[in-house]
Amino acid sequence: MVFTDATLVVQSTRIKAVHLTQLRTAVDAVRVLAGLGGYGYSDPTITALSTPVRRAHIIDLLAAKRNYVQGYELHPRGAVFRLDYAWLGEGAPRRG
């Protein structure tokens, strides 16, 4: 999958609706490979210049990823697909 912005810079790149939708598409594609189907996101429609980025959007992505990573790893075409807290640029998000 090709992302709109190939490189994101911490504390510089603004989060865009397209970033969230592309991450959701990538996560859902791997979920389909794992036989799980798409994830039921709490805010299913993200509209550019209208929907503010919420903590729930990130938690949803991590929860959707967690469902297919628990129990086994996928190796599509010999590579391991990983979406982890590291892409946030810091540790795990706090709950509550």
N, CA and C atoms as a LAMMPS dump frame, in Angstrom:
ITEM: TIMESTEP
0
ITEM: NUMBER OF ATOMS
288
ITEM: BOX BOUNDS ff ff ff
-5.0000000000000000e+02 5.0000000000000000e+02
-5.0000000000000000e+02 5.0000000000000000e+02
-5.0000000000000000e+02 5.0000000000000000e+02
ITEM: ATOMS id mol type element x y z
1 1 1 N 0.838 -1.185 0
2 1 2 C 0 0 0
3 1 3 C 0.872 1.234 0
4 2 1 N 0.493 2.209 -0.774
5 2 2 C 1.215 3.472 -0.841
6 2 3 C 0.44 4.507 -0.041
7 3 1 N 1.144 5.211 0.839
8 3 2 C 0.524 6.237 1.654
9 3 3 C 0.717 7.606 1.008
10 4 1 N -0.22 8.517 1.235
11 4 2 C -0.165 9.863 0.669
12 4 3 C 1.126 10.574 1.058
13 5 1 N 1.466 10.527 2.326
14 5 2 C 2.709 11.132 2.821
15 5 3 C 3.636 9.996 3.219
16 6 1 N 4.643 9.744 2.412
17 6 2 C 5.565 8.631 2.662
18 6 3 C 6.343 8.815 3.961
19 7 1 N 6.623 10.062 4.323
20 7 2 C 7.391 10.34 5.529
21 7 3 C 6.606 11.294 6.422
22 8 1 N 6.444 10.91 7.677
23 8 2 C 5.811 11.775 8.663
24 8 3 C 6.872 12.228 9.65
25 9 1 N 6.863 13.511 9.97
26 9 2 C 7.865 14.075 10.868
27 9 3 C 7.201 14.42 12.2
28 10 1 N 7.729 13.864 13.274
29 10 2 C 7.191 14.105 14.616
30 10 3 C 7.195 15.597 14.909
31 11 1 N 6.096 16.106 15.455
32 11 2 C 5.892 17.499 15.832
33 11 3 C 6.01 18.459 14.649
34 12 1 N 5.838 17.943 13.445
35 12 2 C 5.898 18.788 12.27
36 12 3 C 4.75 18.492 11.303
37 13 1 N 4.546 17.21 11.015
38 13 2 C 3.498 16.817 10.075
39 13 3 C 2.141 16.903 10.753
40 14 1 N 1.227 17.619 10.125
41 14 2 C -0.143 17.705 10.652
42 14 3 C -0.901 16.435 10.295
43 15 1 N -1.667 15.913 11.239
44 15 2 C -2.483 14.731 10.987
45 15 3 C -3.638 15.137 10.091
46 16 1 N -3.839 14.359 9.035
47 16 2 C -4.91 14.629 8.082
48 16 3 C -5.906 13.473 8.1
49 17 1 N -7.107 13.754 7.64
50 17 2 C -8.134 12.707 7.549
51 17 3 C -7.63 11.549 6.704
52 18 1 N -6.9 11.848 5.651
53 18 2 C -6.396 10.798 4.763
54 18 3 C -5.433 9.859 5.492
55 19 1 N -4.682 10.361 6.467
56 19 2 C -3.779 9.505 7.236
57 19 3 C -4.577 8.447 8.005
58 20 1 N -5.642 8.888 8.659
59 20 2 C -6.473 7.947 9.416
60 20 3 C -7.17 6.951 8.504
61 21 1 N -7.721 7.435 7.391
62 21 2 C -8.434 6.514 6.498
63 21 3 C -7.483 5.518 5.854
64 22 1 N -6.27 5.941 5.522
65 22 2 C -5.3 5.012 4.937
66 22 3 C -4.838 3.981 5.956
67 23 1 N -4.642 4.385 7.208
68 23 2 C -4.281 3.425 8.256
69 23 3 C -5.41 2.436 8.487
70 24 1 N -6.647 2.925 8.503
71 24 2 C -7.795 2.029 8.663
72 24 3 C -7.871 1.025 7.519
73 25 1 N -7.639 1.505 6.306
74 25 2 C -7.673 0.616 5.145
75 25 3 C -6.606 -0.465 5.253
76 26 1 N -5.393 -0.08 5.68
77 26 2 C -4.295 -1.043 5.825
78 26 3 C -4.605 -2.064 6.918
79 27 1 N -5.089 -1.592 8.07
80 27 2 C -5.416 -2.494 9.175
81 27 3 C -6.543 -3.438 8.769
82 28 1 N -7.586 -2.91 8.14
83 28 2 C -8.707 -3.751 7.72
84 28 3 C -8.29 -4.776 6.671
85 29 1 N -7.362 -4.41 5.786
86 29 2 C -6.874 -5.358 4.773
87 29 3 C -6.192 -6.551 5.444
88 30 1 N -5.405 -6.294 6.467
89 30 2 C -4.732 -7.386 7.179
90 30 3 C -5.743 -8.19 7.989
91 31 1 N -6.743 -7.512 8.55
92 31 2 C -7.8 -8.231 9.273
93 31 3 C -8.529 -9.192 8.338
94 32 1 N -8.774 -8.765 7.105
95 32 2 C -9.432 -9.634 6.123
96 32 3 C -8.554 -10.844 5.835
97 33 1 N -7.242 -10.628 5.689
98 33 2 C -6.316 -11.747 5.483
99 33 3 C -6.365 -12.73 6.649
100 34 1 N -6.615 -12.203 7.847
101 34 2 C -6.685 -13.044 9.038
102 34 3 C -8.07 -13.661 9.223
103 35 1 N -8.997 -13.346 8.325
104 35 2 C -10.34 -13.893 8.391
105 35 3 C -11.243 -13.208 9.406
106 36 1 N -10.906 -11.975 9.799
107 36 2 C -11.675 -11.266 10.819
108 36 3 C -12.662 -10.251 10.245
109 37 1 N -12.494 -9.803 9.027
110 37 2 C -13.361 -8.771 8.461
111 37 3 C -12.978 -7.395 8.969
112 38 1 N -13.661 -6.389 8.463
113 38 2 C -13.377 -5.014 8.862
114 38 3 C -13.729 -4.756 10.314
115 39 1 N -13.101 -3.743 10.888
116 39 2 C -13.318 -3.392 12.291
117 39 3 C -14.479 -2.406 12.393
118 40 1 N -15.239 -2.458 13.458
119 40 2 C -16.34 -1.521 13.696
120 40 3 C -15.84 -0.279 14.421
121 41 1 N -15.344 0.687 13.662
122 41 2 C -14.777 1.9 14.246
123 41 3 C -15.857 2.729 14.929
124 42 1 N -15.521 3.336 16.072
125 42 2 C -16.486 4.114 16.848
126 42 3 C -16.945 5.365 16.1
127 43 1 N -16.129 5.866 15.212
128 43 2 C -16.453 7.033 14.384
129 43 3 C -16.172 6.623 12.939
130 44 1 N -17.118 5.923 12.294
131 44 2 C -16.828 5.303 10.997
132 44 3 C -16.548 6.266 9.841
133 45 1 N -17.047 7.483 9.922
134 45 2 C -16.833 8.44 8.835
135 45 3 C -15.927 9.565 9.299
136 46 1 N -14.814 9.717 8.609
137 46 2 C -13.881 10.809 8.903
138 46 3 C -13.874 11.723 7.684
139 47 1 N -14.213 12.983 7.908
140 47 2 C -14.324 13.947 6.817
141 47 3 C -13.21 14.977 6.925
142 48 1 N -12.487 15.161 5.83
143 48 2 C -11.391 16.137 5.8
144 48 3 C -11.919 17.53 6.144
145 49 1 N -11.152 18.259 6.924
146 49 2 C -11.437 19.631 7.344
147 49 3 C -12.708 19.766 8.181
148 50 1 N -13.258 18.635 8.638
149 50 2 C -14.48 18.679 9.426
150 50 3 C -14.367 17.838 10.699
151 51 1 N -13.853 16.616 10.563
152 51 2 C -13.751 15.717 11.702
153 51 3 C -12.434 15.957 12.442
154 52 1 N -12.499 16.383 13.716
155 52 2 C -11.243 16.541 14.467
156 52 3 C -10.674 15.16 14.817
157 53 1 N -9.367 15.067 14.836
158 53 2 C -8.723 13.809 15.224
159 53 3 C -8.95 13.626 16.717
160 54 1 N -9.452 12.448 17.06
161 54 2 C -9.751 12.158 18.461
162 54 3 C -8.895 11.001 18.948
163 55 1 N -8.721 10.969 20.247
164 55 2 C -7.991 9.868 20.878
165 55 3 C -8.643 8.537 20.517
166 56 1 N -9.96 8.518 20.436
167 56 2 C -10.701 7.294 20.111
168 56 3 C -10.304 6.729 18.749
169 57 1 N -9.939 7.592 17.807
170 57 2 C -9.512 7.116 16.49
171 57 3 C -8.248 6.27 16.607
172 58 1 N -7.312 6.707 17.429
173 58 2 C -6.054 5.977 17.613
174 58 3 C -6.309 4.689 18.401
175 59 1 N -7.122 4.774 19.45
176 59 2 C -7.452 3.591 20.24
177 59 3 C -8.132 2.548 19.361
178 60 1 N -9.039 2.975 18.478
179 60 2 C -9.693 2.053 17.55
180 60 3 C -8.684 1.329 16.666
181 61 1 N -7.731 2.088 16.113
182 61 2 C -6.709 1.462 15.252
183 61 3 C -5.911 0.417 16.017
184 62 1 N -5.525 0.745 17.226
185 62 2 C -4.75 -0.203 18.026
186 62 3 C -5.578 -1.424 18.403
187 63 1 N -6.851 -1.222 18.721
188 63 2 C -7.728 -2.347 19.061
189 63 3 C -7.955 -3.235 17.843
190 64 1 N -8.16 -2.635 16.687
191 64 2 C -8.365 -3.407 15.455
192 64 3 C -7.128 -4.241 15.134
193 65 1 N -5.966 -3.667 15.336
194 65 2 C -4.703 -4.372 15.1
195 65 3 C -4.507 -5.475 16.12
196 66 1 N -4.853 -5.216 17.362
197 66 2 C -4.662 -6.175 18.453
198 66 3 C -5.431 -7.472 18.179
199 67 1 N -6.609 -7.372 17.575
200 67 2 C -7.424 -8.551 17.296
201 67 3 C -6.736 -9.568 16.401
202 68 1 N -5.971 -9.119 15.421
203 68 2 C -5.341 -10.092 14.522
204 68 3 C -3.926 -10.443 14.935
205 69 1 N -3.314 -9.684 15.809
206 69 2 C -1.947 -9.983 16.23
207 69 3 C -1.939 -11.015 17.357
208 70 1 N -2.967 -10.997 18.204
209 70 2 C -3.009 -11.95 19.309
210 70 3 C -3.118 -13.369 18.76
211 71 1 N -2.241 -14.214 19.17
212 71 2 C -2.315 -15.618 18.794
213 71 3 C -1.424 -16.026 17.639
214 72 1 N -1.159 -15.124 16.71
215 72 2 C -0.285 -15.471 15.591
216 72 3 C 0.16 -14.205 14.876
217 73 1 N 1.192 -14.359 14.068
218 73 2 C 1.661 -13.251 13.234
219 73 3 C 1.388 -13.589 11.786
220 74 1 N 1.071 -12.582 11.01
221 74 2 C 0.864 -12.77 9.578
222 74 3 C 2.169 -12.486 8.847
223 75 1 N 2.464 -13.26 7.859
224 75 2 C 3.673 -13.066 7.074
225 75 3 C 3.314 -12.948 5.595
226 76 1 N 2.621 -11.872 5.176
227 76 2 C 2.286 -11.725 3.766
228 76 3 C 3.545 -11.486 2.942
229 77 1 N 3.733 -12.335 1.958
230 77 2 C 4.889 -12.235 1.05
231 77 3 C 6.214 -12.208 1.802
232 78 1 N 6.265 -12.907 2.918
233 78 2 C 7.517 -13.041 3.651
234 78 3 C 7.827 -11.916 4.61
235 79 1 N 6.976 -10.883 4.677
236 79 2 C 7.242 -9.753 5.568
237 79 3 C 6.231 -9.761 6.705
238 80 1 N 6.638 -9.271 7.836
239 80 2 C 5.73 -9.176 8.977
240 80 3 C 5.115 -7.788 8.97
241 81 1 N 3.8 -7.718 8.973
242 81 2 C 3.104 -6.441 9.028
243 81 3 C 2.993 -6.045 10.485
244 82 1 N 3.487 -4.884 10.824
245 82 2 C 3.423 -4.442 12.216
246 82 3 C 2.904 -3.005 12.297
247 83 1 N 1.889 -2.824 13.103
248 83 2 C 1.406 -1.501 13.469
249 83 3 C 1.462 -1.5 14.979
250 84 1 N 2.308 -0.694 15.544
251 84 2 C 2.494 -0.725 16.987
252 84 3 C 2.519 0.701 17.511
253 85 1 N 2.653 0.826 18.815
254 85 2 C 2.685 2.143 19.422
255 85 3 C 3.838 2.996 18.894
256 86 1 N 4.866 2.369 18.36
257 86 2 C 6.038 3.106 17.896
258 86 3 C 5.675 4.121 16.821
259 87 1 N 4.687 3.821 15.979
260 87 2 C 4.349 4.773 14.92
261 87 3 C 3.753 6.053 15.473
262 88 1 N 3.316 6.029 16.742
263 88 2 C 2.81 7.245 17.366
264 88 3 C 3.955 8.178 17.783
265 89 1 N 5.176 7.632 17.795
266 89 2 C 6.327 8.437 18.191
267 89 3 C 6.552 8.467 19.693
268 90 1 N 5.789 7.653 20.422
269 90 2 C 5.952 7.615 21.878
270 90 3 C 5.38 6.317 22.401
271 91 1 N 5.229 6.211 23.686
272 91 2 C 4.703 4.995 24.313
273 91 3 C 3.225 4.797 24.086
274 92 1 N 2.698 3.774 24.71
275 92 2 C 1.282 3.444 24.564
276 92 3 C 0.403 4.575 25.091
277 93 1 N -0.744 4.794 24.438
278 93 2 C -1.649 5.845 24.927
279 93 3 C -2.239 5.456 26.285
280 94 1 N -2.509 6.455 27.098
281 94 2 C -3.089 6.207 28.415
282 94 3 C -4.588 6.009 28.283
283 95 1 N -5.106 5.116 29.061
284 95 2 C -6.559 4.89 29.066
285 95 3 C -7.194 5.789 30.126
286 96 1 N -8.427 6.231 29.81
287 96 2 C -9.183 7 30.797
288 96 3 C -8.984 8.411 30.736
